[in-house]
């Protein structure tokens, strides 16, 4: 699964881990995150993330 990196704070969203504090289960692809999901570190919106290279 593809990981995504926040352009603001460099937080890495790892779909294998999810975001348990926000109720996002492990195995959730970035594309399947709710539209109102934000970076747990800095609050950046999904559009401010890029695929990890």
C-alpha positions as CSV (number, residue, x, y, z in Angstrom):
1,X,0.0,0.0,0.0
2,X,1.2,3.5,-0.8
3,X,2.2,5.8,2.0
4,X,1.5,9.6,1.8
5,X,3.6,12.4,3.2
6,X,2.3,15.7,4.6
7,X,3.8,18.7,2.7
8,X,3.5,20.8,5.9
9,X,5.0,18.7,8.7
10,X,6.3,15.5,7.0
11,X,3.9,13.2,8.8
12,X,3.6,9.9,7.0
13,X,0.2,8.3,6.6
14,X,0.8,4.6,6.5
15,X,-2.3,2.6,5.4
16,X,-1.0,-0.5,7.2
17,X,-1.3,1.5,10.5
18,X,-4.2,3.8,9.7
19,X,-5.0,6.6,12.2
20,X,-6.5,4.9,15.2
21,X,-6.9,8.2,17.1
22,X,-9.2,9.4,14.4
23,X,-11.1,6.1,14.1
24,X,-9.3,5.1,10.8
25,X,-8.8,1.3,10.8
26,X,-5.5,-0.3,9.7
27,X,-5.7,-1.2,6.0
28,X,-7.5,2.0,5.0
29,X,-6.1,3.4,1.8
30,X,-5.3,7.1,1.7
31,X,-7.9,7.5,-1.1
32,X,-10.5,6.0,1.2
33,X,-10.0,8.4,4.1
34,X,-13.0,10.6,4.8
35,X,-13.0,13.9,3.0
36,X,-12.8,15.8,6.3
37,X,-9.7,13.8,7.6
38,X,-6.8,16.0,8.5
39,X,-3.2,15.4,9.4
40,X,-3.0,14.3,13.0
41,X,0.2,16.3,13.5
42,X,-0.6,19.7,12.0
43,X,-4.2,19.7,10.7
44,X,-3.3,19.8,7.0
45,X,-6.1,18.7,4.6
46,X,-5.7,15.6,2.4
47,X,-4.8,17.8,-0.7
48,X,-1.6,18.8,1.1
49,X,-0.3,15.2,1.0
50,X,1.8,13.6,-1.7
51,X,2.7,10.0,-2.5
52,X,5.9,8.9,-0.7
53,X,8.7,8.4,-3.2
